[in-house]
């Protein structure tokens, strides 16, 4: 075969290998990022020193409209 053709094919293989390796590395980094974010969330919730019912009420309030609107249950728990 033509040496130029073989050289180009070889370069293509090397480049595809590098791309594959980088995609694997990127996937691993994204997984680590998510793991760190989740750990940060857990630590933040633990630092709030709430019981299970208070945490659930807080999360429900966040889901329903963020910190601006409080549900009755959240207000009741805060008043206790």
N, C-alpha and C positions, 0 to 999 in steps of 0.2 A: 504494500500500500504506500501511498504518498506520505512521506515523513511529516509534512505540514498538517495533513489530515489527522495523523496519529497524535501529534502534539496538541492539536485543538481538542480532540476527544479526551486526551489525558487531562487537559486543563478543565474541561467540562466536568469530569469525574471529581477532580479535586475541589472545584467550586461547589458542586452539589453536596459533597461530604461536609465542607465547611458550613454550608447553609443548614444542613441537617443538624450538625453539632450546635450551631447557634440557636436554632429553633428549640432544641432540647434544653439548652441553657436558659433560654427565655422562659420556657414553660416552668422550669424549676424555680426561677427567680420570682415569677408571678405567684407560684404556690407559696413560697416563703413570705412574700409580701402579704398575701391573704392571711396566712397564719399569724403574722405579727399584728396585723390589724385586728384580727379576732381576739388575740391575747390582750391587746390594748383595751378593747371593748369590755372584756371580762374583768380586767383589773379596774376599770372605771366604775363598772356596776358594783363590784365588791367594795370599792372605796366609798360608795354612797351609804353604806351601812343601813340597808333596808331589808325587811323580811320579804319572803316570797310574794305575799299579796301586794305589798307596796311596789315591788319591782314590776309585777304584772300590770298594776294600775298605771304606773309611770309609762311603761311601754305602750299600753293602750292609748294613753293620752298623747304620746308622741305620734303614734300612728294616725290618730284622729285629727291632728292639727298642730303638732309641735308643742313647744313649751308655752305658747301664747294662750291656748285654751286648755282648761283643766276639766276633767270629768268630775262628777259629784263624788264618786268613790275616791278619787285621788285627794280631793279636798277633805273628805271625811277622815281618811287615813292621816293626813297631815295635822288635823285638829286633835287627834288622839294623843 
